[in-house]
């Protein structure tokens, strides 16, 4: 039977010496059990669960770096600390959520960016870290950042085809701001000669003057 809920069907047994307690996987976090998602995939009851070896105590009022809510006044099952910088504190649920999004390639301490000691400690403490790329790189989540600006931003666009129209050369050639590249104009809409090869938007031109 499960040592947490008392129901039958518990298939995970504690790896502690001479311990025969068992529990269900869904009951593990609720009861303070640690399940390690790395070889040899060991699990421990609350009594035999590993503790972080790093010596650190949070300052009064310390907040979780992820949810910005207060953490406990010491290391516990639900309050973890980065073993490298010893200043980054977070709730177990919060760092677990970050691990699921970041994946093993991008998971690191939110403050010192350490990944070797941080990954090892989080694995030992039962944080599940997927062996995949971060979720924000899936489905071209940031594809729009690589797109080139393609319309005229002049206060009055004079192009018969509209702001989206652009030609290879001539009055309706679209020039992008040479500084930010985030704004554009047709030559004719900003009174630019054919010989003009670069142009700055009002914002960038104003900063250059200052």
N, C-alpha and C positions, 0 to 999 in steps of 0.2 A: 504494500500500500504506500501511497505517497506521504512523505513525512510533512508535507505542507498542507494539503487539503484532506488527507485521510482516505481518499478514494483509491480503489484498486486500479491496476493497469500501469503503475509507474515502471518505466523501463530504463531510467537513468540511475545508475548506482554511484554513490560517492566513492572517489578514488583515495580517500583518506585511509591511513593504516588502521586495520581492524574495524572499519566503519561499514555497516551494511545498510545504511539508510538509502532509500530510493525516492525519486520524485519525478513528476511529469515535467516535460520541457516548458509548457506554458506556465507552470507554477514556480519555475526557477527564480525569476526576477522578483516575483511577489514575496518569496520566502527568503531572499538573500542568498540564493545558491549561485555559484559561478560555473558557467559552462564555457570551456575554451574551444574556439573554432579554428584551432590549428592542431597539427599532428602532435601528440597522439589523441587529440580530442577528449581530454579529461574533463570530469565534472566533479564538483565538490559541494557538500552540504554546507549550511551556514557556519557550522562549527569549524570545518576544515577549509573553508574558502581562503584563497591567497589574499594577503594584505600587501599594499604598496610598501616597498622597502624604503622609499625615499623619506627622509626626515623633514617634514614641513608641517606648519600649522597656519591656517589662514588668519589674516589680520581681522579684527572685529569689523563687521560690515562688509566683508568681501562678498562680491557677487559673481555668479556664474557668467563667464565671458560670452556665453551663447544666448541665454534667455534674460540675462541681467537681473535675475532674482537672487536673493541671498542664498549662500551655501551654508552647510553646517559648520560648526566651529572646529572641526577636526576631520581627518580622513575617515570615511565610513564606506559602506557598500554603495551608498548613493552619492557620495561626494569624492571626486577624484582630483588629482593634481598632476601637472606635467612633471615627470621625473628629471627633466633636464634643467628648466629654468626655476622650478619650484614656486612660481608666482601665478601660473595659469590654473585657476580652479574652475570646475564645472560639474554639473549634475551628470550622473550616469546616463539618464535618458537623453540629455542634450548632446553629449559627446557621441552617443550611439547614433543619434539622428545625423550628426555631421559625418560620421564614418560611412553611413549608408549612402550618402550623397557624394562624398569625396572619393570613395574607393581607395584601394591600397596605393595607387599612383599619386594621389594628392592629399592623403590624410596626414596631417602634421599638427604640431602645437599651434594654437591660434596666436600665441605671442612670440615665442622664440623661433618658430618654424622648424624646430628639430623634428626629424622623422624617424631616425633609427631607434633611439632609446624610447621615444614616445610610442612608436608602433609596437615594439616588444612589450612594453608595460601594459598597453591597452589590450593586447592579445591575451596576456596573462590574466588580466582582470576581467576577462570575459566579454570584451567588446567585439562584436562581429564586424569585420572589415572586408567587404566584398573584393574579390580579385578581378577588378574591372576598371575601366576608365571612369572618371567622374561623371555624374549624371548630367552636368551642365554642358558636356561635350556631345551628348547624344542628340540626334535629330537636328544637328546644325543649329543649336540654340542661339549661338552668337553669329550666325551667318550674315545677319544684316549689317554687322559692324564692318564687314569687308566690302560692302556695296559702295559704289562710287556715286556721289551726288550728281543728279541728272536733271535738275530743273532750274529755271531762272528765278532769282530772288529779288530782282529789282522792284522798287516800290510800284512802278508801273511797267508791266511787260508789254512791249509793242509788237511782239512777234505774232503774225496772223495765225500761226499754228498753235499758239498758246505757250505756256511756261515749259511744258514738257518737250516741245519741239527743239531740235538742235541739228545744225548742219556742220559739215566738215570744215568749212571756211566761209568767209563772208560775214555779213551783218548779223546772221543768226547762229554764228559759231558760239558755243557755250564755253566760257572761261570759268574755271574754279578758282577760289581764293588761293593765292600762292602760299598763304600762311597756315590756314586751318583746313582748307579743302571742304569745309562744311557748307559753303554758300557758293552760288554761281550766278552768272549774268550773261545774257547775250551781248555781243559787242555793241549793237545799236542801242540796246536798252540803257546802257551806261555811257554812251557817247565815246566808245573806244575805237581808235583807228585800227586799220588792218595791220599796221606795223607794231601795234602793242602786243607783247607776248606774255605779259603777266598782269595780274590785277589783284587787289586786296579788298576784302569786304570792309564795310564801315567800322565794324568792331575791331578788326585787326589793325586797320589803318590808324584808328584812334589810339590803340595801345602803342603803336610804333612812335607816334608823336610824343606820347608821354614818356 
